[in-house]
Amino acid sequence: MADLDPVFQIQRIYLKEASLEQPNSPAILLEQEQTTVDIQLSVEATPVADGVYEVCVTATVHTKIKDRTVFLVEGKQAGIFEVRNVPEDQMGPIMGIACPQIIYPYLRGNVADLVTRAGFPPVHLTEINFQGMYEQQMAAAAAAPAVTQ
């Protein structure tokens, strides 16, 4: 009977991808105007083996002065999770809420570190309500018209 017990284990957390661009340096570094910051966040889950999934949380931070880029940072933090014997209706919340909540603090630290190492004040990504984000995505998917083939 123990083989049917639910299993949820973190196999590994890792930085899958990181990039930094400063296309207008050094001239833009001398600008005195206020920068604007745009932050985009996404979550994706992919099966990699039977009962094993990779979940990635990606953050893109784009800072500008007027229409010129100061810096653009993208970080993709990933985790490998073993999930077995879990009812199908619970898999979405596990992949869209539980796993990203585990991964996100690592992503926040890596983005702040990368920005600081580039010579800028750190960008601290705010806390994210992954449950609310997941529920919005589910509501949007339910409201979208069905595509027929």
C-alpha positions as CSV (number, residue, x, y, z in Angstrom):
1,M,0.0,0.0,0.0
2,A,3.0,2.3,0.6
3,D,3.6,2.5,-3.2
4,L,0.3,4.4,-3.5
5,D,1.1,7.1,-1.0
6,P,1.3,10.6,-2.5
7,V,4.9,11.7,-3.2
8,F,6.1,15.3,-3.5
9,Q,9.9,15.7,-3.4
10,I,12.3,18.4,-4.6
11,Q,15.0,16.7,-6.6
12,R,17.0,19.9,-7.5
13,I,16.7,23.7,-7.7
14,Y,19.0,25.4,-10.3
15,L,19.5,28.6,-12.3
16,K,18.7,27.4,-15.8
17,E,19.3,30.7,-17.6
18,A,20.5,34.2,-16.9
19,S,21.2,37.1,-19.1
20,L,22.1,40.8,-18.7
21,E,22.2,43.5,-21.4
22,Q,23.4,47.1,-21.1
23,P,23.1,48.2,-24.8
24,N,23.4,51.9,-24.1
25,S,26.3,51.9,-21.6
26,P,28.3,53.8,-20.7
27,A,26.5,57.0,-22.0
28,I,23.2,56.1,-20.4
29,L,24.8,55.7,-17.0
30,L,25.5,59.4,-16.9
31,E,21.8,60.3,-17.4
32,Q,20.2,62.0,-14.4
33,E,16.5,61.2,-15.4
34,Q,14.3,58.7,-13.5
35,T,14.2,55.2,-14.8
36,T,11.1,53.1,-15.4
37,V,11.1,49.5,-14.5
38,D,8.9,46.8,-16.2
39,I,8.9,43.3,-14.6
40,Q,7.3,40.3,-16.3
41,L,6.9,36.9,-14.7
42,S,5.9,33.6,-16.1
43,V,5.7,30.0,-14.9
44,E,5.9,26.8,-17.0
45,A,5.9,23.1,-16.1
46,T,7.2,20.3,-18.3
47,P,7.2,16.5,-17.7
48,V,10.7,15.1,-18.0
49,A,10.1,11.5,-16.9
50,D,7.4,9.4,-15.4
51,G,6.3,11.3,-12.2
52,V,9.2,13.9,-12.6
53,Y,8.6,17.5,-13.7
54,E,10.6,20.5,-14.4
55,V,9.0,23.8,-13.3
56,C,10.5,27.1,-14.4
57,V,9.8,30.6,-13.1
58,T,11.1,33.3,-15.4
59,A,11.5,37.0,-14.5
60,T,12.3,39.7,-17.1
61,V,13.3,43.1,-15.7
62,H,13.6,45.9,-18.2
63,T,14.7,49.4,-17.1
64,K,14.5,52.4,-19.4
65,I,15.1,56.1,-19.5
66,K,12.6,57.4,-22.0
67,D,12.8,54.9,-24.8
68,R,16.4,53.8,-24.2
69,T,17.3,50.7,-22.3
70,V,19.4,51.0,-19.2
71,F,19.5,47.3,-18.6
72,L,17.6,44.2,-19.4
73,V,17.9,41.2,-17.1
74,E,16.2,37.8,-17.6
75,G,16.5,35.0,-15.1
76,K,15.0,31.5,-15.4
77,Q,15.1,29.5,-12.2
78,A,14.0,25.9,-12.4
79,G,13.3,23.0,-10.2
80,I,13.0,19.3,-10.7
81,F,10.1,17.8,-8.7
82,E,9.0,14.2,-8.2
83,V,5.2,14.1,-8.0
84,R,3.5,10.7,-7.8
85,N,0.1,9.3,-6.8
86,V,-1.5,12.7,-6.7
87,P,-5.1,13.1,-8.0
88,E,-5.1,14.7,-11.5
89,D,-7.2,17.6,-10.3
90,Q,-4.4,18.5,-7.8
91,M,-1.6,18.5,-10.4
92,G,-2.4,22.0,-11.7
93,P,-2.2,23.7,-8.3
94,I,1.0,21.8,-7.5
95,M,2.7,22.8,-10.7
96,G,1.3,26.3,-10.8
97,I,1.4,27.3,-7.1
98,A,3.4,25.0,-4.8
99,C,6.5,24.5,-7.0
100,P,6.8,28.2,-8.1
101,Q,6.5,29.2,-4.4
102,I,9.6,27.0,-3.7
103,I,11.6,28.2,-6.7
104,Y,10.8,32.0,-6.6
105,P,13.0,33.0,-3.6
106,Y,16.0,31.6,-5.4
107,L,15.1,33.6,-8.5
108,R,14.6,36.8,-6.5
109,G,18.1,36.4,-5.0
110,N,19.7,35.6,-8.4
111,V,18.1,38.6,-10.1
112,A,19.1,41.0,-7.3
113,D,22.7,39.6,-7.4
114,L,23.0,39.9,-11.2
115,V,21.7,43.5,-11.2
116,T,24.1,44.4,-8.3
117,R,27.1,42.8,-10.0
118,A,26.3,44.8,-13.1
119,G,26.8,48.0,-11.0
120,F,23.2,49.0,-10.4
121,P,21.2,49.2,-7.1
122,P,19.6,45.8,-6.6
123,V,16.1,45.1,-8.0
124,H,14.1,43.3,-5.4
125,L,11.3,41.4,-7.0
126,T,8.2,41.7,-4.8
127,E,6.5,38.7,-3.2
128,I,4.1,37.0,-5.6
129,N,0.7,35.4,-4.8
130,F,1.1,32.3,-7.0
131,Q,-2.3,31.1,-6.0
132,G,-3.9,34.3,-7.2
133,M,-1.8,34.2,-10.4
134,Y,-2.9,30.6,-11.0
135,E,-6.5,31.3,-10.4
136,Q,-6.4,34.3,-12.9
137,Q,-4.8,32.0,-15.5
138,M,-7.5,29.4,-15.0
139,A,-10.3,32.0,-15.2
140,A,-8.8,33.4,-18.4
141,A,-8.5,30.0,-19.9
142,A,-12.1,29.2,-19.0
143,A,-13.4,32.4,-20.5
144,A,-11.4,32.0,-23.7
145,P,-13.5,30.7,-26.7
146,A,-12.8,27.1,-27.5
147,V,-10.8,26.6,-30.7
148,T,-12.3,24.0,-33.0
149,Q,-10.3,22.1,-35.6
